[in-house]
Structure formats: C-alpha cells, structure tokens
Amino acid sequence: MIVTLIVACEVGFWVLLAAGLSLRYLARMPRAGIAVLLLEPVLELVLLIATATDLKNGAEADWKHGLAAVYLGYSVGLGHATVKWVDARFAHRFAGGPPPVRPPKYGTARAVHEWKTAARWILSCAVALGLLQAAVWYVGDGGDISSLRAWQTKMLLVAGINLVVATSYTIWPKQVKN
C-alpha cells in the first residue's frame, strides 16, 4: 500500500504541477494556477499520515516506510526548487517568458551555486533522517528497524556527497579556458 501511495503522490505531484502551470500560463488564470500548486503539500501530508497509520496498525517497518520518509524529505528540501525549475521552462516554452537562467559555470559564482544546491539536498536528508528517527523511536525495541537504519545511512551518504562536491568547487574552482 505504501509503495502505491508513494507512486500516486509522485504522479499527483506532476499532474498538479502541469495543471497549475497550464492554468497559470495557458489559461491565463494565475490565481487558479497558484491554488492548484498549493495543493501539492497535501499529497505529502496524506503520505505522512498513511505511513504513520500503517506503522501504528502494526506493520513491520521496512524499506517502504524508509522510502516514504526519503520522498517526504525530498519534497521539503527540493520540491520548491523543482517547481521553480519547471515553472521557468514552462513559462519560456508556452508563455513567451525569458529563457531559463543557467547556473554559472565558473569561479566563485559556481561555488555559491553548488553550496545552495548542497544546502537543499542536506535539508532533504535532514528531514528524511528526522522522519526515519521518529519511525525508529515509534517502532521501539520490539521491532526490526534495520531497514530504517539502512535508509539513514544512505541519507548521510547523500549529504556527504553533496558536501564533497560543494567543497571541491570552493577549493578548486573551475576556471574559464583561454
């Protein structure tokens, strides 16, 4: 059930995003578009409640519950950036908006961009880690929490990789080729 709900939330995210942007740019109804886009967090709330209810009803904590936590973390940390990214491209393609701004390629500007990206990913990981830890405490000593701990390890790895990438652009900034 949880995997199906995660897939439904992901599909729902893209459907709401397409509907909201279509209303905003194609139908020229910006307020209706914003209203539809504001429904997206409801999907994550439904997933959170369903996952907690599943655990409360005695389900064994497994990879599906961990995946739900990671999905929720991604939504919190990177959901807004994803919407902005798609919005810029949709506006350019369908509403005559300016071309999307590309990230800087060189120097300090690129390092700053990488740190902002890393911060979003680290926020995603922190939210996922928090939700996973809450699930570990909720399951308690009586249940198997190994899959939840494995997801926590993966989230620490993702956060670490993003720190390494951002640090590398700071220490060794990419230079313009002459």
C-alpha positions as CSV (number, residue, x, y, z in Angstrom):
1,M,0.0,0.0,0.0
2,I,2.8,2.5,0.9
3,V,4.6,2.0,-2.4
4,T,1.4,2.5,-4.3
5,L,0.8,5.7,-2.3
6,I,4.3,7.0,-3.0
7,V,3.8,6.4,-6.7
8,A,0.4,8.0,-6.6
9,C,1.9,11.0,-4.8
10,E,4.7,11.4,-7.4
11,V,2.2,11.1,-10.2
12,G,-0.1,13.5,-8.4
13,F,2.8,16.0,-8.0
14,W,3.4,16.1,-11.7
15,V,-0.3,16.2,-12.6
16,L,-0.9,19.1,-10.2
17,L,2.3,20.9,-11.4
18,A,1.2,20.6,-15.1
19,A,-2.4,21.6,-14.2
20,G,-1.2,24.6,-12.1
21,L,1.2,25.8,-14.8
22,S,-1.3,25.3,-17.5
23,L,-3.9,27.4,-15.7
24,R,-1.3,30.0,-14.9
25,Y,0.2,30.4,-18.4
26,L,-2.1,28.8,-21.0
27,A,-5.5,29.7,-19.5
28,R,-4.1,33.0,-18.1
29,M,-5.6,32.3,-14.7
30,P,-2.7,32.9,-12.4
31,R,-4.6,32.7,-9.1
32,A,-6.2,29.4,-10.1
33,G,-2.8,28.1,-11.0
34,I,-1.4,29.1,-7.7
35,A,-4.3,27.5,-5.9
36,V,-3.7,24.2,-7.7
37,L,0.1,24.4,-7.0
38,L,-0.7,25.0,-3.3
39,L,-2.5,21.6,-3.2
40,E,0.8,19.8,-3.7
41,P,1.8,19.8,0.0
42,V,-1.5,18.0,0.7
43,L,-0.1,15.0,-1.1
44,E,2.9,14.8,1.2
45,L,0.6,15.2,4.3
46,V,-1.5,12.3,3.0
47,L,1.6,10.1,2.6
48,L,2.9,11.1,6.1
49,I,-0.4,10.2,7.7
50,A,-0.8,6.9,5.8
51,T,2.8,5.9,6.7
52,A,2.3,6.7,10.4
53,T,-1.1,4.9,10.4
54,D,0.5,1.8,8.7
55,L,3.1,1.6,11.4
56,K,0.5,2.3,14.2
57,N,-1.6,-0.6,12.9
58,G,1.3,-3.0,13.4
59,A,3.0,-3.1,10.1
60,E,6.7,-4.2,10.2
61,A,8.9,-1.2,9.5
62,D,10.6,-1.9,6.2
63,W,12.2,-0.3,3.1
64,K,8.8,1.1,2.0
65,H,8.5,3.2,5.2
66,G,12.0,4.4,4.7
67,L,11.3,5.3,1.1
68,A,8.3,7.3,2.2
69,A,10.5,9.3,4.6
70,V,13.0,9.9,1.9
71,Y,10.3,11.0,-0.5
72,L,8.9,13.4,2.1
73,G,12.4,14.8,2.7
74,Y,13.0,15.4,-1.0
75,S,9.6,17.2,-1.2
76,V,10.5,19.5,1.7
77,G,14.1,20.2,0.6
78,L,13.9,20.2,-3.2
79,G,10.2,20.4,-4.0
80,H,10.1,24.2,-4.3
81,A,13.3,24.3,-6.4
82,T,11.8,21.6,-8.7
83,V,8.6,23.7,-9.1
84,K,10.6,26.8,-9.9
85,W,12.8,25.0,-12.4
86,V,9.8,23.6,-14.3
87,D,7.9,26.9,-14.0
88,A,10.8,28.8,-15.7
89,R,10.9,26.3,-18.6
90,F,7.1,26.2,-18.9
91,A,6.9,30.0,-19.0
92,H,9.6,30.2,-21.6
93,R,8.1,27.4,-23.8
94,F,4.4,28.3,-23.6
95,A,4.1,31.9,-22.4
96,G,6.9,33.8,-24.1
97,G,8.9,34.1,-20.9
98,P,12.6,34.7,-20.8
99,P,14.9,31.8,-21.3
100,P,15.7,30.0,-18.0
101,V,18.7,31.2,-16.3
102,R,21.5,28.7,-16.5
103,P,23.7,28.0,-13.5
104,P,27.1,29.7,-13.5
105,K,29.9,27.6,-14.9
106,Y,33.0,29.1,-13.4
107,G,34.6,30.6,-10.3
108,T,33.0,31.8,-7.1
109,A,29.6,32.0,-8.6
110,R,29.7,28.3,-9.4
111,A,30.9,27.5,-5.9
112,V,28.0,29.5,-4.4
113,H,25.5,27.7,-6.7
114,E,26.9,24.3,-5.6
115,W,26.6,25.3,-1.9
116,K,23.0,26.3,-2.4
117,T,22.3,23.0,-4.1
118,A,24.1,21.2,-1.4
119,A,22.0,23.0,1.2
120,R,18.8,21.9,-0.4
121,W,20.0,18.3,-0.5
122,I,21.2,18.5,3.1
123,L,17.8,19.9,4.2
124,S,16.2,17.0,2.3
125,C,18.4,14.5,4.1
126,A,17.9,16.1,7.4
127,V,14.1,15.9,7.1
128,A,14.3,12.3,6.0
129,L,16.7,11.5,8.8
130,G,14.3,13.1,11.3
131,L,11.3,11.2,10.0
132,L,13.3,7.9,9.9
133,Q,14.5,8.5,13.5
134,A,10.9,9.2,14.6
135,A,9.9,5.9,13.0
136,V,12.7,4.1,14.8
137,W,11.6,5.5,18.1
138,Y,8.0,4.7,17.3
139,V,8.7,1.1,16.4
140,G,10.9,0.8,19.6
141,D,12.9,-2.1,20.8
142,G,10.4,-4.7,19.8
143,G,10.6,-4.3,16.1
144,D,13.1,-4.7,13.3
145,I,14.5,-1.3,12.5
146,S,17.4,-2.4,10.3
147,S,15.8,-1.1,7.0
148,L,15.2,2.3,8.6
149,R,18.8,2.4,9.8
150,A,19.9,1.5,6.3
151,W,18.0,4.4,4.9
152,Q,19.5,6.7,7.4
153,T,23.0,5.6,6.3
154,K,22.0,6.3,2.7
155,M,20.8,9.8,3.6
156,L,24.1,10.5,5.4
157,L,25.9,9.4,2.3
158,V,23.9,11.7,0.0
159,A,24.5,14.6,2.4
160,G,28.2,13.8,2.5
161,I,28.5,13.6,-1.3
162,N,26.9,17.0,-1.7
163,L,29.3,18.5,0.9
164,V,32.2,17.0,-1.0
165,V,31.0,18.4,-4.3
166,A,30.4,21.9,-2.9
167,T,33.7,21.9,-1.1
168,S,35.6,20.8,-4.3
169,Y,34.1,23.7,-6.2
170,T,35.2,26.0,-3.4
171,I,38.8,24.6,-3.2
172,W,39.3,24.0,-6.9
173,P,37.0,26.4,-8.7
174,K,36.5,25.7,-12.4
175,Q,38.3,28.3,-14.4
176,V,37.4,29.7,-17.9
177,K,39.5,28.1,-20.6
178,N,41.6,30.6,-22.5
